[in-house]
Amino acid sequence: MSIAHLLEEFGELTDGVPLAMTDVSLEEERLAAFEKGYQAGWDDAVKAQSEDVRRITTDLAQNLKDLRFTYEEAYGAVMTALRPLLMEMAGAVLPRLASESLAPRIVEMLHEQARAQGRQPVEIAAAPEDLPRLAHLTEDGLDITLAADDTLGAGQVYLRFGESEAEIDLPGVIADISAAVSAFFDEQPGKAIA
């Protein structure tokens, strides 16, 4: 049995004018097809480039966000580790350094005053517990009198040069440093290091 009855026959034109294609019209068809294909390729390339730019921009933004977060984490960790160290220094190391630097600071101030005002009698009023550390100042041949002052705390000294007076308040300086360190950590962004 044949299957010819199932297939369409293309052998004859039944209702139309035969198509005649010239070389010019064939070339025009080829040129139009080329232009259409070229334009489709160009559109695809522009779309792909736009998609790449969008993807790269999105990735860059995410990477910058990740870096910022990582920086803040690292900064917070460093500040968290530094806080006890700095607070310990302000509470333990600075008072000892201040105690050791009291006499050299007084000598420095005495020299400044001697240069500015000449040789005048000097009275050093200090807490009774500081007097033994300051006793060697009277051995320099200067007219220096040491006086115990119960109203002063350790590290607090008044230097009286004739009519002028200068104050050394090492505990006040240490308290200011401690307050500044504490305020620095309290003011950190996000309180990530508290």
GINOR-V976000 format. One record per pair of residues at least 6 apart in sequence whose ideal C-beta (glycine too) atoms are under 6 Angstrom apart, sorted by the first residue. I is the first residue (numbers start at 0). J is the second residue. D is the distance in whole Angstrom. If there is no record, write none. Layout:
# GINOR-V976000
i=I j=J d=D
i=I j=J d=D
This chain:
# GINOR-V976000
i=75 j=191 d=4
i=75 j=192 d=5
i=78 j=192 d=4
i=79 j=192 d=5
i=82 j=184 d=5
i=85 j=180 d=5
i=89 j=176 d=5
i=89 j=177 d=4
i=89 j=180 d=5
i=93 j=173 d=5
i=94 j=173 d=6
i=97 j=154 d=6
i=97 j=169 d=4
i=97 j=173 d=6
i=102 j=132 d=6
i=102 j=133 d=6
i=108 j=158 d=6
i=108 j=165 d=6
i=112 j=160 d=5
i=116 j=160 d=6
i=119 j=160 d=5
i=119 j=161 d=4
i=120 j=142 d=4
i=121 j=143 d=5
i=121 j=160 d=6
i=122 j=144 d=5
i=122 j=146 d=6
i=122 j=159 d=4
i=123 j=145 d=5
i=123 j=158 d=6
i=124 j=146 d=5
i=124 j=148 d=4
i=124 j=157 d=4
i=125 j=133 d=6
i=125 j=156 d=5
i=126 j=151 d=5
i=126 j=152 d=6
i=126 j=153 d=5
i=127 j=147 d=4
i=128 j=153 d=6
i=129 j=153 d=6
i=130 j=145 d=6
i=130 j=147 d=6
i=133 j=145 d=6
i=136 j=143 d=6
i=137 j=143 d=5
i=152 j=170 d=6
i=154 j=169 d=4
i=154 j=170 d=5
i=155 j=168 d=5
i=156 j=167 d=4
i=157 j=166 d=6
i=158 j=165 d=5
